[in-house]
Amino acid sequence: MRGFGFPIGPFELRDMAGVDVAWRNRQGRLLELSEREQRCDWIDKLYAAGRHGQKTGLGFYCYTPGCAGFMAGAIVGAASPAMEYCAP
């Protein structure tokens, strides 16, 4: 995203705001979500794993010294959470 002039990407932004905040928002709107959005459970998986973003040191990215950066793929079972979101 930085290549397009954005200061941060959507996953970094989510980590800053908090995965737990996104999860609570999702739970409040669950009945209003489309079938496709309901299948998209990567926020649920990150939340269940305790990866709440920068405040816990883990979210989509790892924020502790020595980490490799983007780490959510192993949790959600995809190379990128966006790939799972886009599944039909």
PDB file of N, CA, C and O in Angstrom:
ATOM      1  N   MET A   1       0.814  -1.191   0.000  1.00  0.00           N
ATOM      2  CA  MET A   1       0.000   0.000   0.000  1.00  0.00           C
ATOM      3  C   MET A   1       0.863   1.262   0.000  1.00  0.00           C
ATOM      4  O   MET A   1       0.474   2.296  -0.544  1.00  0.00           O
ATOM      5  N   ARG A   2       2.026   1.159   0.613  1.00  0.00           N
ATOM      6  CA  ARG A   2       2.905   2.332   0.623  1.00  0.00           C
ATOM      7  C   ARG A   2       3.294   2.740  -0.788  1.00  0.00           C
ATOM      8  O   ARG A   2       3.501   3.923  -1.059  1.00  0.00           O
ATOM      9  N   GLY A   3       3.394   1.768  -1.689  1.00  0.00           N
ATOM     10  CA  GLY A   3       3.722   2.051  -3.077  1.00  0.00           C
ATOM     11  C   GLY A   3       2.661   2.890  -3.771  1.00  0.00           C
ATOM     12  O   GLY A   3       2.937   3.527  -4.787  1.00  0.00           O
ATOM     13  N   PHE A   4       1.447   2.894  -3.226  1.00  0.00           N
ATOM     14  CA  PHE A   4       0.359   3.692  -3.774  1.00  0.00           C
ATOM     15  C   PHE A   4       0.187   5.015  -3.033  1.00  0.00           C
ATOM     16  O   PHE A   4      -0.772   5.747  -3.277  1.00  0.00           O
ATOM     17  N   GLY A   5       1.118   5.321  -2.127  1.00  0.00           N
ATOM     18  CA  GLY A   5       1.087   6.595  -1.427  1.00  0.00           C
ATOM     19  C   GLY A   5       0.372   6.579  -0.081  1.00  0.00           C
ATOM     20  O   GLY A   5       0.254   7.622   0.562  1.00  0.00           O
ATOM     21  N   PHE A   6      -0.106   5.415   0.357  1.00  0.00           N
ATOM     22  CA  PHE A   6      -0.750   5.335   1.664  1.00  0.00           C
ATOM     23  C   PHE A   6       0.313   5.164   2.743  1.00  0.00           C
ATOM     24  O   PHE A   6       1.290   4.447   2.529  1.00  0.00           O
ATOM     25  N   PRO A   7       0.144   5.806   3.898  1.00  0.00           N
ATOM     26  CA  PRO A   7       1.163   5.697   4.938  1.00  0.00           C
ATOM     27  C   PRO A   7       1.227   4.298   5.565  1.00  0.00           C
ATOM     28  O   PRO A   7       2.302   3.858   5.975  1.00  0.00           O
ATOM     29  N   ILE A   8       0.088   3.595   5.645  1.00  0.00           N
ATOM     30  CA  ILE A   8       0.050   2.231   6.158  1.00  0.00           C
ATOM     31  C   ILE A   8      -1.029   1.466   5.402  1.00  0.00           C
ATOM     32  O   ILE A   8      -1.896   2.063   4.764  1.00  0.00           O
ATOM     33  N   GLY A   9      -0.967   0.153   5.480  1.00  0.00           N
ATOM     34  CA  GLY A   9      -1.960  -0.681   4.830  1.00  0.00           C
ATOM     35  C   GLY A   9      -3.119  -1.017   5.755  1.00  0.00           C
ATOM     36  O   GLY A   9      -3.093  -0.665   6.934  1.00  0.00           O
ATOM     37  N   PRO A  10      -4.137  -1.695   5.232  1.00  0.00           N
ATOM     38  CA  PRO A  10      -5.333  -1.983   6.023  1.00  0.00           C
ATOM     39  C   PRO A  10      -5.079  -2.916   7.207  1.00  0.00           C
ATOM     40  O   PRO A  10      -5.750  -2.800   8.233  1.00  0.00           O
ATOM     41  N   PHE A  11      -4.123  -3.839   7.082  1.00  0.00           N
ATOM     42  CA  PHE A  11      -3.862  -4.752   8.195  1.00  0.00           C
ATOM     43  C   PHE A  11      -3.085  -4.053   9.303  1.00  0.00           C
ATOM     44  O   PHE A  11      -3.314  -4.320  10.482  1.00  0.00           O
ATOM     45  N   GLU A  12      -2.174  -3.167   8.937  1.00  0.00           N
ATOM     46  CA  GLU A  12      -1.478  -2.367   9.950  1.00  0.00           C
ATOM     47  C   GLU A  12      -2.466  -1.464  10.681  1.00  0.00           C
ATOM     48  O   GLU A  12      -2.385  -1.302  11.898  1.00  0.00           O
ATOM     49  N   LEU A  13      -3.392  -0.883   9.936  1.00  0.00           N
ATOM     50  CA  LEU A  13      -4.405  -0.024  10.541  1.00  0.00           C
ATOM     51  C   LEU A  13      -5.268  -0.808  11.512  1.00  0.00           C
ATOM     52  O   LEU A  13      -5.588  -0.318  12.595  1.00  0.00           O
ATOM     53  N   ARG A  14      -5.648  -2.029  11.132  1.00  0.00           N
ATOM     54  CA  ARG A  14      -6.460  -2.875  12.009  1.00  0.00           C
ATOM     55  C   ARG A  14      -5.696  -3.211  13.277  1.00  0.00           C
ATOM     56  O   ARG A  14      -6.275  -3.227  14.364  1.00  0.00           O
ATOM     57  N   ASP A  15      -4.399  -3.481  13.150  1.00  0.00           N
ATOM     58  CA  ASP A  15      -3.587  -3.755  14.336  1.00  0.00           C
ATOM     59  C   ASP A  15      -3.509  -2.540  15.254  1.00  0.00           C
ATOM     60  O   ASP A  15      -3.510  -2.681  16.477  1.00  0.00           O
ATOM     61  N   MET A  16      -3.441  -1.349  14.666  1.00  0.00           N
ATOM     62  CA  MET A  16      -3.380  -0.134  15.480  1.00  0.00           C
ATOM     63  C   MET A  16      -4.694   0.090  16.224  1.00  0.00           C
ATOM     64  O   MET A  16      -4.691   0.431  17.407  1.00  0.00           O
ATOM     65  N   ALA A  17      -5.806  -0.099  15.535  1.00  0.00           N
ATOM     66  CA  ALA A  17      -7.122   0.092  16.163  1.00  0.00           C
ATOM     67  C   ALA A  17      -7.426  -1.037  17.132  1.00  0.00           C
ATOM     68  O   ALA A  17      -8.074  -0.825  18.157  1.00  0.00           O
ATOM     69  N   GLY A  18      -6.965  -2.224  16.813  1.00  0.00           N
ATOM     70  CA  GLY A  18      -7.174  -3.386  17.669  1.00  0.00           C
ATOM     71  C   GLY A  18      -8.052  -4.428  16.998  1.00  0.00           C
ATOM     72  O   GLY A  18      -9.168  -4.138  16.569  1.00  0.00           O
ATOM     73  N   VAL A  19      -7.535  -5.636  16.915  1.00  0.00           N
ATOM     74  CA  VAL A  19      -8.312  -6.747  16.376  1.00  0.00           C
ATOM     75  C   VAL A  19      -9.510  -7.014  17.275  1.00  0.00           C
ATOM     76  O   VAL A  19     -10.575  -7.400  16.794  1.00  0.00           O
ATOM     77  N   ASP A  20      -9.340  -6.808  18.585  1.00  0.00           N
ATOM     78  CA  ASP A  20     -10.449  -7.012  19.513  1.00  0.00           C
ATOM     79  C   ASP A  20     -11.588  -6.023  19.252  1.00  0.00           C
ATOM     80  O   ASP A  20     -12.756  -6.365  19.438  1.00  0.00           O
ATOM     81  N   VAL A  21     -11.264  -4.819  18.830  1.00  0.00           N
ATOM     82  CA  VAL A  21     -12.285  -3.826  18.492  1.00  0.00           C
ATOM     83  C   VAL A  21     -13.050  -4.268  17.243  1.00  0.00           C
ATOM     84  O   VAL A  21     -14.276  -4.169  17.190  1.00  0.00           O
ATOM     85  N   ALA A  22     -12.314  -4.757  16.238  1.00  0.00           N
ATOM     86  CA  ALA A  22     -12.954  -5.259  15.019  1.00  0.00           C
ATOM     87  C   ALA A  22     -13.842  -6.464  15.327  1.00  0.00           C
ATOM     88  O   ALA A  22     -14.926  -6.600  14.760  1.00  0.00           O
ATOM     89  N   TRP A  23     -13.384  -7.335  16.225  1.00  0.00           N
ATOM     90  CA  TRP A  23     -14.154  -8.523  16.598  1.00  0.00           C
ATOM     91  C   TRP A  23     -15.463  -8.129  17.285  1.00  0.00           C
ATOM     92  O   TRP A  23     -16.521  -8.678  16.980  1.00  0.00           O
ATOM     93  N   ARG A  24     -15.384  -7.172  18.215  1.00  0.00           N
ATOM     94  CA  ARG A  24     -16.611  -6.719  18.899  1.00  0.00           C
ATOM     95  C   ARG A  24     -17.583  -6.092  17.912  1.00  0.00           C
ATOM     96  O   ARG A  24     -18.791  -6.316  17.997  1.00  0.00           O
ATOM     97  N   ASN A  25     -17.066  -5.316  16.986  1.00  0.00           N
ATOM     98  CA  ASN A  25     -17.900  -4.708  15.957  1.00  0.00           C
ATOM     99  C   ASN A  25     -18.571  -5.798  15.124  1.00  0.00           C
ATOM    100  O   ASN A  25     -19.766  -5.716  14.841  1.00  0.00           O
ATOM    101  N   ARG A  26     -17.814  -6.810  14.736  1.00  0.00           N
ATOM    102  CA  ARG A  26     -18.354  -7.915  13.938  1.00  0.00           C
ATOM    103  C   ARG A  26     -19.442  -8.664  14.705  1.00  0.00           C
ATOM    104  O   ARG A  26     -20.477  -9.008  14.134  1.00  0.00           O
ATOM    105  N   GLN A  27     -19.218  -8.914  15.977  1.00  0.00           N
ATOM    106  CA  GLN A  27     -20.213  -9.635  16.776  1.00  0.00           C
ATOM    107  C   GLN A  27     -21.517  -8.846  16.885  1.00  0.00           C
ATOM    108  O   GLN A  27     -22.602  -9.427  16.886  1.00  0.00           O
ATOM    109  N   GLY A  28     -21.404  -7.533  16.976  1.00  0.00           N
ATOM    110  CA  GLY A  28     -22.592  -6.684  17.057  1.00  0.00           C
ATOM    111  C   GLY A  28     -23.382  -6.628  15.762  1.00  0.00           C
ATOM    112  O   GLY A  28     -24.580  -6.346  15.777  1.00  0.00           O
ATOM    113  N   ARG A  29     -22.720  -6.892  14.641  1.00  0.00           N
ATOM    114  CA  ARG A  29     -23.368  -6.807  13.332  1.00  0.00           C
ATOM    115  C   ARG A  29     -23.570  -8.171  12.678  1.00  0.00           C
ATOM    116  O   ARG A  29     -23.970  -8.229  11.515  1.00  0.00           O
ATOM    117  N   LEU A  30     -23.308  -9.259  13.381  1.00  0.00           N
ATOM    118  CA  LEU A  30     -23.276 -10.591  12.783  1.00  0.00           C
ATOM    119  C   LEU A  30     -24.553 -10.933  12.023  1.00  0.00           C
ATOM    120  O   LEU A  30     -24.485 -11.507  10.936  1.00  0.00           O
ATOM    121  N   LEU A  31     -25.695 -10.598  12.566  1.00  0.00           N
ATOM    122  CA  LEU A  31     -26.957 -10.932  11.903  1.00  0.00           C
ATOM    123  C   LEU A  31     -27.206 -10.074  10.668  1.00  0.00           C
ATOM    124  O   LEU A  31     -28.007 -10.443   9.809  1.00  0.00           O
ATOM    125  N   GLU A  32     -26.531  -8.939  10.572  1.00  0.00           N
ATOM    126  CA  GLU A  32     -26.701  -8.035   9.434  1.00  0.00           C
ATOM    127  C   GLU A  32     -25.728  -8.332   8.289  1.00  0.00           C
ATOM    128  O   GLU A  32     -25.880  -7.793   7.193  1.00  0.00           O
ATOM    129  N   LEU A  33     -24.737  -9.182   8.535  1.00  0.00           N
ATOM    130  CA  LEU A  33     -23.723  -9.469   7.535  1.00  0.00           C
ATOM    131  C   LEU A  33     -24.271 -10.368   6.438  1.00  0.00           C
ATOM    132  O   LEU A  33     -25.147 -11.199   6.676  1.00  0.00           O
ATOM    133  N   SER A  34     -23.746 -10.190   5.245  1.00  0.00           N
ATOM    134  CA  SER A  34     -24.121 -11.073   4.135  1.00  0.00           C
ATOM    135  C   SER A  34     -23.528 -12.463   4.391  1.00  0.00           C
ATOM    136  O   SER A  34     -22.680 -12.640   5.266  1.00  0.00           O
ATOM    137  N   GLU A  35     -23.985 -13.425   3.622  1.00  0.00           N
ATOM    138  CA  GLU A  35     -23.475 -14.791   3.782  1.00  0.00           C
ATOM    139  C   GLU A  35     -21.968 -14.831   3.558  1.00  0.00           C
ATOM    140  O   GLU A  35     -21.249 -15.516   4.285  1.00  0.00           O
ATOM    141  N   ARG A  36     -21.493 -14.105   2.562  1.00  0.00           N
ATOM    142  CA  ARG A  36     -20.059 -14.045   2.270  1.00  0.00           C
ATOM    143  C   ARG A  36     -19.294 -13.434   3.443  1.00  0.00           C
ATOM    144  O   ARG A  36     -18.237 -13.936   3.826  1.00  0.00           O
ATOM    145  N   GLU A  37     -19.818 -12.368   4.004  1.00  0.00           N
ATOM    146  CA  GLU A  37     -19.149 -11.726   5.131  1.00  0.00           C
ATOM    147  C   GLU A  37     -19.154 -12.630   6.364  1.00  0.00           C
ATOM    148  O   GLU A  37     -18.199 -12.616   7.140  1.00  0.00           O
ATOM    149  N   GLN A  38     -20.196 -13.400   6.550  1.00  0.00           N
ATOM    150  CA  GLN A  38     -20.255 -14.317   7.691  1.00  0.00           C
ATOM    151  C   GLN A  38     -19.217 -15.425   7.572  1.00  0.00           C
ATOM    152  O   GLN A  38     -18.673 -15.875   8.580  1.00  0.00           O
ATOM    153  N   ARG A  39     -18.936 -15.869   6.344  1.00  0.00           N
ATOM    154  CA  ARG A  39     -17.916 -16.914   6.132  1.00  0.00           C
ATOM    155  C   ARG A  39     -16.516 -16.396   6.400  1.00  0.00           C
ATOM    156  O   ARG A  39     -15.602 -17.177   6.664  1.00  0.00           O
ATOM    157  N   CYS A  40     -16.348 -15.119   6.336  1.00  0.00           N
ATOM    158  CA  CYS A  40     -15.051 -14.474   6.505  1.00  0.00           C
ATOM    159  C   CYS A  40     -14.712 -14.395   7.997  1.00  0.00           C
ATOM    160  O   CYS A  40     -15.042 -13.411   8.659  1.00  0.00           O
ATOM    161  N   ASP A  41     -14.069 -15.409   8.511  1.00  0.00           N
ATOM    162  CA  ASP A  41     -13.888 -15.483   9.964  1.00  0.00           C
ATOM    163  C   ASP A  41     -12.452 -15.241  10.425  1.00  0.00           C
ATOM    164  O   ASP A  41     -12.089 -15.646  11.529  1.00  0.00           O
ATOM    165  N   TRP A  42     -11.635 -14.595   9.607  1.00  0.00           N
ATOM    166  CA  TRP A  42     -10.243 -14.407  10.002  1.00  0.00           C
ATOM    167  C   TRP A  42     -10.091 -13.496  11.210  1.00  0.00           C
ATOM    168  O   TRP A  42      -9.159 -13.682  11.993  1.00  0.00           O
ATOM    169  N   ILE A  43     -10.973 -12.516  11.390  1.00  0.00           N
ATOM    170  CA  ILE A  43     -10.929 -11.684  12.604  1.00  0.00           C
ATOM    171  C   ILE A  43     -11.250 -12.552  13.819  1.00  0.00           C
ATOM    172  O   ILE A  43     -10.630 -12.406  14.872  1.00  0.00           O
ATOM    173  N   ASP A  44     -12.225 -13.461  13.668  1.00  0.00           N
ATOM    174  CA  ASP A  44     -12.572 -14.369  14.765  1.00  0.00           C
ATOM    175  C   ASP A  44     -11.375 -15.236  15.149  1.00  0.00           C
ATOM    176  O   ASP A  44     -11.120 -15.457  16.333  1.00  0.00           O
ATOM    177  N   LYS A  45     -10.639 -15.727  14.148  1.00  0.00           N
ATOM    178  CA  LYS A  45      -9.487 -16.592  14.408  1.00  0.00           C
ATOM    179  C   LYS A  45      -8.360 -15.827  15.098  1.00  0.00           C
ATOM    180  O   LYS A  45      -7.748 -16.334  16.037  1.00  0.00           O
ATOM    181  N   LEU A  46      -8.090 -14.620  14.637  1.00  0.00           N
ATOM    182  CA  LEU A  46      -7.047 -13.813  15.286  1.00  0.00           C
ATOM    183  C   LEU A  46      -7.443 -13.482  16.724  1.00  0.00           C
ATOM    184  O   LEU A  46      -6.611 -13.546  17.629  1.00  0.00           O
ATOM    185  N   TYR A  47      -8.702 -13.131  16.934  1.00  0.00           N
ATOM    186  CA  TYR A  47      -9.188 -12.800  18.282  1.00  0.00           C
ATOM    187  C   TYR A  47      -9.064 -14.011  19.203  1.00  0.00           C
ATOM    188  O   TYR A  47      -8.582 -13.893  20.329  1.00  0.00           O
ATOM    189  N   ALA A  48      -9.499 -15.171  18.723  1.00  0.00           N
ATOM    190  CA  ALA A  48      -9.442 -16.392  19.531  1.00  0.00           C
ATOM    191  C   ALA A  48      -8.006 -16.774  19.882  1.00  0.00           C
ATOM    192  O   ALA A  48      -7.756 -17.368  20.930  1.00  0.00           O
ATOM    193  N   ALA A  49      -7.070 -16.433  19.009  1.00  0.00           N
ATOM    194  CA  ALA A  49      -5.657 -16.734  19.251  1.00  0.00           C
ATOM    195  C   ALA A  49      -5.003 -15.701  20.174  1.00  0.00           C
ATOM    196  O   ALA A  49      -3.818 -15.820  20.489  1.00  0.00           O
ATOM    197  N   GLY A  50      -5.760 -14.693  20.609  1.00  0.00           N
ATOM    198  CA  GLY A  50      -5.210 -13.666  21.492  1.00  0.00           C
ATOM    199  C   GLY A  50      -4.375 -12.629  20.783  1.00  0.00           C
ATOM    200  O   GLY A  50      -3.638 -11.874  21.418  1.00  0.00           O
ATOM    201  N   ARG A  51      -4.486 -12.590  19.469  1.00  0.00           N
ATOM    202  CA  ARG A  51      -3.697 -11.642  18.664  1.00  0.00           C
ATOM    203  C   ARG A  51      -4.525 -10.393  18.442  1.00  0.00           C
ATOM    204  O   ARG A  51      -5.181 -10.250  17.411  1.00  0.00           O
ATOM    205  N   HIS A  52      -4.496  -9.490  19.409  1.00  0.00           N
ATOM    206  CA  HIS A  52      -5.354  -8.313  19.406  1.00  0.00           C
ATOM    207  C   HIS A  52      -4.701  -7.081  18.821  1.00  0.00           C
ATOM    208  O   HIS A  52      -5.260  -5.989  18.927  1.00  0.00           O
ATOM    209  N   GLY A  53      -3.543  -7.215  18.211  1.00  0.00           N
ATOM    210  CA  GLY A  53      -2.901  -6.076  17.564  1.00  0.00           C
ATOM    211  C   GLY A  53      -1.680  -5.582  18.311  1.00  0.00           C
ATOM    212  O   GLY A  53      -1.065  -6.322  19.078  1.00  0.00           O
ATOM    213  N   GLN A  54      -1.338  -4.343  18.083  1.00  0.00           N
ATOM    214  CA  GLN A  54      -0.117  -3.775  18.663  1.00  0.00           C
ATOM    215  C   GLN A  54      -0.109  -3.833  20.182  1.00  0.00           C
ATOM    216  O   GLN A  54       0.949  -4.008  20.786  1.00  0.00           O
ATOM    217  N   LYS A  55      -1.269  -3.690  20.805  1.00  0.00           N
ATOM    218  CA  LYS A  55      -1.322  -3.664  22.269  1.00  0.00           C
ATOM    219  C   LYS A  55      -0.874  -4.981  22.902  1.00  0.00           C
ATOM    220  O   LYS A  55      -0.428  -4.993  24.049  1.00  0.00           O
ATOM    221  N   THR A  56      -0.991  -6.099  22.159  1.00  0.00           N
ATOM    222  CA  THR A  56      -0.544  -7.392  22.682  1.00  0.00           C
ATOM    223  C   THR A  56       0.769  -7.844  22.049  1.00  0.00           C
ATOM    224  O   THR A  56       1.323  -8.874  22.432  1.00  0.00           O
ATOM    225  N   GLY A  57       1.262  -7.079  21.086  1.00  0.00           N
ATOM    226  CA  GLY A  57       2.500  -7.429  20.402  1.00  0.00           C
ATOM    227  C   GLY A  57       2.292  -8.347  19.209  1.00  0.00           C
ATOM    228  O   GLY A  57       3.231  -8.615  18.459  1.00  0.00           O
ATOM    229  N   LEU A  58       1.071  -8.830  19.029  1.00  0.00           N
ATOM    230  CA  LEU A  58       0.718  -9.702  17.910  1.00  0.00           C
ATOM    231  C   LEU A  58      -0.651  -9.339  17.382  1.00  0.00           C
ATOM    232  O   LEU A  58      -1.578  -9.062  18.143  1.00  0.00           O
ATOM    233  N   GLY A  59      -0.761  -9.346  16.078  1.00  0.00           N
ATOM    234  CA  GLY A  59      -2.031  -9.138  15.394  1.00  0.00           C
ATOM    235  C   GLY A  59      -1.850  -9.749  14.014  1.00  0.00           C
ATOM    236  O   GLY A  59      -1.479 -10.917  13.896  1.00  0.00           O
ATOM    237  N   PHE A  60      -2.105  -8.978  12.981  1.00  0.00           N
ATOM    238  CA  PHE A  60      -1.745  -9.418  11.634  1.00  0.00           C
ATOM    239  C   PHE A  60      -0.227  -9.464  11.520  1.00  0.00           C
ATOM    240  O   PHE A  60       0.329 -10.293  10.800  1.00  0.00           O
ATOM    241  N   TYR A  61       0.434  -8.560  12.240  1.00  0.00           N
ATOM    242  CA  TYR A  61       1.890  -8.473  12.256  1.00  0.00           C
ATOM    243  C   TYR A  61       2.392  -8.758  13.655  1.00  0.00           C
ATOM    244  O   TYR A  61       1.639  -8.703  14.628  1.00  0.00           O
ATOM    245  N   CYS A  62       3.676  -9.063  13.741  1.00  0.00           N
ATOM    246  CA  CYS A  62       4.338  -9.253  15.024  1.00  0.00           C
ATOM    247  C   CYS A  62       5.083  -7.964  15.363  1.00  0.00           C
ATOM    248  O   CYS A  62       5.785  -7.408  14.519  1.00  0.00           O
ATOM    249  N   TYR A  63       4.930  -7.498  16.585  1.00  0.00           N
ATOM    250  CA  TYR A  63       5.512  -6.221  16.995  1.00  0.00           C
ATOM    251  C   TYR A  63       6.584  -6.376  18.069  1.00  0.00           C
ATOM    252  O   TYR A  63       6.914  -5.404  18.749  1.00  0.00           O
ATOM    253  N   THR A  64       7.124  -7.559  18.233  1.00  0.00           N
ATOM    254  CA  THR A  64       8.201  -7.747  19.190  1.00  0.00           C
ATOM    255  C   THR A  64       9.523  -7.860  18.436  1.00  0.00           C
ATOM    256  O   THR A  64       9.538  -8.285  17.281  1.00  0.00           O
ATOM    257  N   PRO A  65      10.628  -7.486  19.070  1.00  0.00           N
ATOM    258  CA  PRO A  65      11.926  -7.550  18.392  1.00  0.00           C
ATOM    259  C   PRO A  65      12.225  -8.966  17.888  1.00  0.00           C
ATOM    260  O   PRO A  65      11.977  -9.952  18.581  1.00  0.00           O
ATOM    261  N   GLY A  66      12.756  -9.042  16.684  1.00  0.00           N
ATOM    262  CA  GLY A  66      13.128 -10.315  16.100  1.00  0.00           C
ATOM    263  C   GLY A  66      12.037 -11.009  15.307  1.00  0.00           C
ATOM    264  O   GLY A  66      12.267 -12.085  14.755  1.00  0.00           O
ATOM    265  N   CYS A  67      10.860 -10.419  15.238  1.00  0.00           N
ATOM    266  CA  CYS A  67       9.759 -11.031  14.477  1.00  0.00           C
ATOM    267  C   CYS A  67       9.937 -10.792  12.984  1.00  0.00           C
ATOM    268  O   CYS A  67      10.681  -9.907  12.561  1.00  0.00           O
ATOM    269  N   ALA A  68       9.237 -11.602  12.198  1.00  0.00           N
ATOM    270  CA  ALA A  68       9.378 -11.551  10.747  1.00  0.00           C
ATOM    271  C   ALA A  68       8.360 -10.648  10.068  1.00  0.00           C
ATOM    272  O   ALA A  68       8.309 -10.632   8.839  1.00  0.00           O
ATOM    273  N   GLY A  69       7.559  -9.904  10.793  1.00  0.00           N
ATOM    274  CA  GLY A  69       6.569  -9.023  10.162  1.00  0.00           C
ATOM    275  C   GLY A  69       5.204  -9.662  10.085  1.00  0.00           C
ATOM    276  O   GLY A  69       4.632 -10.031  11.110  1.00  0.00           O
ATOM    277  N   PHE A  70       4.664  -9.801   8.866  1.00  0.00           N
ATOM    278  CA  PHE A  70       3.322 -10.345   8.674  1.00  0.00           C
ATOM    279  C   PHE A  70       3.279 -11.786   9.148  1.00  0.00           C
ATOM    280  O   PHE A  70       4.055 -12.617   8.678  1.00  0.00           O
ATOM    281  N   MET A  71       2.389 -12.086  10.064  1.00  0.00           N
ATOM    282  CA  MET A  71       2.360 -13.402  10.689  1.00  0.00           C
ATOM    283  C   MET A  71       0.983 -14.054  10.700  1.00  0.00           C
ATOM    284  O   MET A  71       0.862 -15.187  11.166  1.00  0.00           O
ATOM    285  N   ALA A  72      -0.051 -13.395  10.210  1.00  0.00           N
ATOM    286  CA  ALA A  72      -1.415 -13.893  10.367  1.00  0.00           C
ATOM    287  C   ALA A  72      -1.737 -15.078   9.487  1.00  0.00           C
ATOM    288  O   ALA A  72      -2.685 -15.805   9.786  1.00  0.00           O
ATOM    289  N   GLY A  73      -1.000 -15.312   8.420  1.00  0.00           N
ATOM    290  CA  GLY A  73      -1.316 -16.390   7.494  1.00  0.00           C
ATOM    291  C   GLY A  73      -1.436 -17.746   8.160  1.00  0.00           C
ATOM    292  O   GLY A  73      -2.329 -18.521   7.821  1.00  0.00           O
ATOM    293  N   ALA A  74      -0.561 -18.046   9.095  1.00  0.00           N
ATOM    294  CA  ALA A  74      -0.605 -19.339   9.773  1.00  0.00           C
ATOM    295  C   ALA A  74      -1.850 -19.472  10.644  1.00  0.00           C
ATOM    296  O   ALA A  74      -2.380 -20.571  10.801  1.00  0.00           O
ATOM    297  N   ILE A  75      -2.312 -18.381  11.202  1.00  0.00           N
ATOM    298  CA  ILE A  75      -3.487 -18.412  12.073  1.00  0.00           C
ATOM    299  C   ILE A  75      -4.754 -18.634  11.270  1.00  0.00           C
ATOM    300  O   ILE A  75      -5.599 -19.444  11.650  1.00  0.00           O
ATOM    301  N   VAL A  76      -4.889 -17.925  10.171  1.00  0.00           N
ATOM    302  CA  VAL A  76      -6.136 -17.995   9.404  1.00  0.00           C
ATOM    303  C   VAL A  76      -6.125 -19.085   8.351  1.00  0.00           C
ATOM    304  O   VAL A  76      -7.156 -19.347   7.732  1.00  0.00           O
ATOM    305  N   GLY A  77      -4.990 -19.728   8.131  1.00  0.00           N
ATOM    306  CA  GLY A  77      -4.913 -20.814   7.173  1.00  0.00           C
ATOM    307  C   GLY A  77      -4.863 -20.356   5.728  1.00  0.00           C
ATOM    308  O   GLY A  77      -5.324 -21.070   4.837  1.00  0.00           O
ATOM    309  N   ALA A  78      -4.313 -19.179   5.482  1.00  0.00           N
ATOM    310  CA  ALA A  78      -4.190 -18.650   4.122  1.00  0.00           C
ATOM    311  C   ALA A  78      -2.915 -17.835   4.046  1.00  0.00           C
ATOM    312  O   ALA A  78      -2.379 -17.410   5.070  1.00  0.00           O
ATOM    313  N   ALA A  79      -2.436 -17.620   2.854  1.00  0.00           N
ATOM    314  CA  ALA A  79      -1.236 -16.808   2.678  1.00  0.00           C
ATOM    315  C   ALA A  79      -1.508 -15.368   3.084  1.00  0.00           C
ATOM    316  O   ALA A  79      -0.602 -14.668   3.535  1.00  0.00           O
ATOM    317  N   SER A  80      -2.732 -14.929   2.930  1.00  0.00           N
ATOM    318  CA  SER A  80      -3.141 -13.587   3.315  1.00  0.00           C
ATOM    319  C   SER A  80      -4.592 -13.627   3.734  1.00  0.00           C
ATOM    320  O   SER A  80      -5.402 -14.277   3.073  1.00  0.00           O
ATOM    321  N   PRO A  81      -4.951 -12.941   4.827  1.00  0.00           N
ATOM    322  CA  PRO A  81      -6.359 -12.916   5.223  1.00  0.00           C
ATOM    323  C   PRO A  81      -7.268 -12.391   4.105  1.00  0.00           C
ATOM    324  O   PRO A  81      -8.429 -12.787   4.011  1.00  0.00           O
ATOM    325  N   ALA A  82      -6.742 -11.506   3.265  1.00  0.00           N
ATOM    326  CA  ALA A  82      -7.556 -10.967   2.179  1.00  0.00           C
ATOM    327  C   ALA A  82      -7.955 -12.061   1.200  1.00  0.00           C
ATOM    328  O   ALA A  82      -9.035 -11.999   0.612  1.00  0.00           O
ATOM    329  N   MET A  83      -7.102 -13.061   1.017  1.00  0.00           N
ATOM    330  CA  MET A  83      -7.426 -14.159   0.114  1.00  0.00           C
ATOM    331  C   MET A  83      -8.649 -14.921   0.615  1.00  0.00           C
ATOM    332  O   MET A  83      -9.521 -15.296  -0.168  1.00  0.00           O
ATOM    333  N   GLU A  84      -8.704 -15.143   1.919  1.00  0.00           N
ATOM    334  CA  GLU A  84      -9.848 -15.848   2.485  1.00  0.00           C
ATOM    335  C   GLU A  84     -11.102 -14.977   2.376  1.00  0.00           C
ATOM    336  O   GLU A  84     -12.191 -15.494   2.127  1.00  0.00           O
ATOM    337  N   TYR A  85     -10.961 -13.678   2.556  1.00  0.00           N
ATOM    338  CA  TYR A  85     -12.099 -12.771   2.477  1.00  0.00           C
ATOM    339  C   TYR A  85     -12.712 -12.771   1.086  1.00  0.00           C
ATOM    340  O   TYR A  85     -13.929 -12.659   0.941  1.00  0.00           O
ATOM    341  N   CYS A  86     -11.885 -12.894   0.075  1.00  0.00           N
ATOM    342  CA  CYS A  86     -12.344 -12.792  -1.302  1.00  0.00           C
ATOM    343  C   CYS A  86     -12.939 -14.104  -1.846  1.00  0.00           C
ATOM    344  O   CYS A  86     -13.436 -14.144  -2.971  1.00  0.00           O
ATOM    345  N   ALA A  87     -12.884 -15.159  -1.049  1.00  0.00           N
ATOM    346  CA  ALA A  87     -13.391 -16.457  -1.528  1.00  0.00           C
ATOM    347  C   ALA A  87     -14.896 -16.365  -1.763  1.00  0.00           C
ATOM    348  O   ALA A  87     -15.619 -15.773  -0.962  1.00  0.00           O
ATOM    349  N   PRO A  88     -15.361 -16.946  -2.857  1.00  0.00           N
ATOM    350  CA  PRO A  88     -16.809 -16.885  -3.152  1.00  0.00           C
ATOM    351  C   PRO A  88     -17.627 -17.740  -2.220  1.00  0.00           C
ATOM    352  O   PRO A  88     -18.851 -17.791  -2.343  1.00  0.00           O
TER     353      PRO A  88
END
